[in-house]
């Protein structure tokens, strides 16, 4: 096991794997630097490989029907689990009665608990008592920092002279974080040191060194925390580029997001993640998604910076149709379109580097 890995994770996603409410589990199956993922719990897909179910590519991460079955089988495979990670991301971030019982089972079996829900498991007296009896830790990733540790916007973002890329979306649960990580890795492969600034709980669970959980913060401190995370990544890691993960979407009725990232993160360019087959905002029937062109126009008007590429989520689209859809999007928007899950992010990275501001592309860091 790599020295930076915290432990072996059983990812709990009962009833939600391969649905929008399982996006935290999806992120962990695809990539994490914080854990080694041993298995997933979801009775609907028991007996299958999580990578195969999710992306059509095996990952040697089996799915089991129940927590104790998973723990027994992981031990038999010589991958004893140390953590149960709650991989559910339901609307409102609440833990169901059934899921709470499964968390109790995991604690009784000796697992630490990591959760990104709005329900703080560390404030549940019964769960805390079980954890204390076993010497275990419950971490609520969405719990906001003490107010005295929060940052107000100061303007120090203007010191950050590396390339800043905002990975925003046309909807929530559309794949922004996954594409952001893909771009980070692609830029690193071509020798362009890049840091990820996560803005949600899943990015932290995947090992992002810099970030915040945007929807856990008091509104007055959102801009300051975004600024501080970007500035900290620049000051401490000295990257050539920073990719900022988006949240929600600018026009989403329930999860309006992106404005704070544009205002406080001051990106040099925007990449827009889009699900071409969606007609309504995720989880809100009757709320028709705004046209792609209008969303691009709104982002560029607010930021004064260009949208340089469209990245697509191919949900409800046959893989064979993706190239045609990418070409159609380019014709309509004038922007290149990529599906990074199918084709990787190398072409996207080349597009990003081709749009570097002249002073950044040919200059040197001020610090």
N, C-alpha and C positions, 0 to 999 in steps of 0.2 A: 504494500500500500504506500502511495506517495506520502512524504512527510507532511504536506499541507492539507491532506484529506482529514476531515474531522472524525469520520466514522463511516460505518456501513448502514445504508438507509433502506428501510422498507417504506415505500411511498403509498400512502392510503388515499384511494380515489374511488371508493365504493359507489357504483351507480353513475359515475361521471366520466370515466376515461373515454377519450376520443369524442368528447362533447366540449362546447365552450366552457362549461363549468369545471372541466378538468385541466385547464391550461397550466396550472402550477405543476401538476404531475407531468404534463407533456414537456415542459421545459426541463425538468429533472431527467426524464428519459433521454432527451436529445443531448443534454450537456449539463454537467455541473463539475465545478472544481472544489466543491465543499464536501461532497460525499462520494463514496462508491455506491451506486444504486444496485441493490441486490434483487429486488422484486417489487411488483405493484400488486395492490389488493383491489380487485373489482370483479365481483362474481359474474358480471355479464360477459366478461372476456376470459374467464378462467381457462387455463390450459394453453393459452396463446402467448406469443412473444410480444412484449409491449412495443418494441420498435416496428415489428411487422404490422401490428394493428394501426399504429399511428402514421407511419410513413412508408410502409411497404418494404422496410429494410430491417432484418433481424438485428437485435442489439444484445442478445443473450440476457434479457431481463424478463423472466417469466411472470405471468399474471396468475394470482391465486384467488380463490373464492373467499378466504377468511384470513384473519390476522394470524391465528395459531397455526393454521395449515402452512402459511407462508413462512413463519418462523421455524417450524420444524423442517421444512424442505430446504430453507437457506442454510440451516445448521448442517443438514446432511450434505449439502454442496460445499461445506467448509467456508461459508460466508455468513457467520453468525452476525445478526443485526445489532447495532448499538442505538439506532434512532428510528423512531416512527416519525416520518415527515407527512404532515397533512397536505395532500396534494389537491384538495378541493378548493375551488374558487367560486362558490355560489353567490348569487345576487345577495348583497347585504352582508356577506361574509359571516353567516351564522352557522353554528354546528348543530346538526340534527341529533335527536335522542339516540338513534342507532349508532351514529358515528361516535358520540360521547362514550357509549358502552365499549366500542372498539378501542378507543383511547385508554380506557380503564384496563382493558385486557392487555394492551401493550405495556402499560406501566407495571402491571402485575408480573409480566414476563421479563421485566428488567430493562425496558427501552426508555431512553430519553425521548422527549417530545419536542418537535419544532413545528410551530403553526403560524401561518400568515393570515389567519382569520381575524375578523373584527371582534369575535367572541374571544376574550383573553382567557385562555385555559389556565394561566398562572394565577387567576383570581377565583378559580373554582375550588372551594374549600376541600371537597372530597378528592379531587385530582391532586391537589397540592399535598394533602395528607399521604396519599399513596406514594407520590414522588419522594417525599421526605423519608418515609419508612424504608424506601429502597435506595436512598442516596442518589436520586436521579434529578435531572434538570428539565424544567419546562421553559421553553423560550417562545415568547410571543413576538414574532418579528414585526407585527404591525403596531406594537405598542409605541406611542410617541416618546421621544426623549423628554427628560424634564425640561420645563419651560426655560429654566436658566441656562440650558445648553443650546437652545435654538438661536438661529441667526436671522437678523433682519437684513434686508438688501442694503448694501453699502456702496456699490459701484466698483468693488475690487475686480469684478468680472472683466473690466477694461484692461487689466494687466495681462489677461490670458491671451497670448499671441500665437498659440497653435491653432490648427484647423479644428473647427467645431461643427459637428454634423448632427442635426436633429432628425431622429427617425420617428416620424409622426404617422398617424393613420386616419383613414376615413371613418373608422368605427372602433368600438371597444372589442376586445378579444379577437383581433384581426391578424395577429402575428408580428406586432412591432418588435417585441423583445427578441424573438427568435431571429428575425432579420438583422437586428442590431448586433447580436452576437456573431452571426455569420459574417457581417461586414468587418467587425473587429478582427476576427481571425484571418480574413482575406487580406486586410491591410497589413497585419503582422507578417503574413507569409511573404509579402513583397518587400519586407524590410522597413515598413513604416510603423514605428512603435505607436500603438493605439491603446487607449484606455476606454473602458465602458463606464458610464455613469448611469446606474440603475435608478429607476424611480418607483419601483414596486417591490413587493415582498419576494417575488419569484427570482428577480435578479440577485437579491441577497442570497437566497437559497442556492443559487447557481455559482456563487462565489465572487460576485462583483465586489471589488475593493472599495469603490466609492459610490455613494448614492444616498437615497432617502426613500421613505415610503410615503409618497405624495399624499395619498388619500387618508393618511392618519394624522395630518398636521392641521393645526389652527391656521386659517387662511392667511392671517397677517404674516406668517413666517414661511409660507410656501416659496415665494420668490427668493428670500434670503437663503433658504436651505438648498435650493437649486444652484444659486450662485456659489455658495460655499462648497458644494460637492464638486462642481466643475473646477473651481479655483484650486481646491485641495488636490484634485487629480493632476492638474497642471503643475502645481508647485512641488508636489512630492514625487511624482513619477516622471516628470519632464517628457511627456509624450509628444509625438509629432501631430497626433490627432486625438480628439475625444468624440465618442459617439454617445449622444444623450437619448435614452429610451423615452418614448412618448407614453402618455396615458390617455385613455378614452379617445375622444376626437373633438375637434373644435366645435362641431355642430351637433354632437350627440345630445339628445334631450336629457338623459339621466347622468351621463359621465362627460360633461364638457371638459375638455382638456387640451393642452397644447399651448394656450396663450401664455401661461406662466413660463413655459420652457422657452418660448420665443422672446418674451420680454426680459427674463432674467438670465437665461443661458446665452443669449446673443449669438445664435449659431450663424455660421457663414453660408450654410446651405441646408436644404431640407430634402429628405427622401420620404416619399409618401407611400405607406403600405395600404393596399386596397384589395377587397374581395369582390371581384367582378360579378359573381353570381348573386350577391346579396341585393335585395331590393328594399329591405326595411332594416332599421337599426336593431342590432342584436338584442333580443329579448323584449322588443317593444313593437308588437304588431300594430300596424296602422301608422307608424312613424316612418314615412318613406325617406330613404337616405337621400341626401342632397347630391346632385350630379357631381361627378368627379371634377369637371371643369370648374364648377363653382367653388368646390373645396380648395382646389389649387389656387384659384384667384383670391380666395379669402386668406389663405396662409401667406401668400406673397404680399398682399396688401398690408396685413398686420405686421409682418416681419421686415419688409423691404428687402428680403433675400430670395433667391430663386429656389423653386422646387426643381431638382436636377434629374430625378428619376422616379419611376413608379415601380414598386415591388408588389407582387401579387400573392394573395392567399388563394390557393386553387381548390378551396372547398367547393363541392358539388360541380366540379369541372373535371372531365376526363383528362388524364395526363397528355393524351395525344392532341387535345385541343388547346393546350397551353401556348404553344408557339404562335398559333393563329390569333389568340386573344392578345398576346403581347404585341404582335404586329398591329392589331386593330387599335390598341391603346396608344401606340406610338403615332398612328395616323391621326387619331382624334386630338391628342394632347401635344404632339410634337416632342415628347419626351421618351427616352428609352425605357422599356419595361422588362423586368426580370422576375423569374420565379426562383429564388435562391434555394428553396428546399429541393427542387428538382435538378437545378443546374449549377448550384454553388454560387458564391458571391464574388468570384474573381472579376467577372465583367463589370459588376457593380462597383467594385473597388477602382477599376480603371476609369470609370465614369467620374467617380468622386475626385480622384487625383487630377483628372482633366479639367475640373472646375475649381481648382484651388485659386484663391485670390492671388494676383500677381506678386504681392509682397510676401505671401506665405510660400508660394511655389518656388521662388527664386531667392528668398532671403534667409536669414538665420534667426534663431531665437534671441530675444532681447536679454533673457536672463542667462 
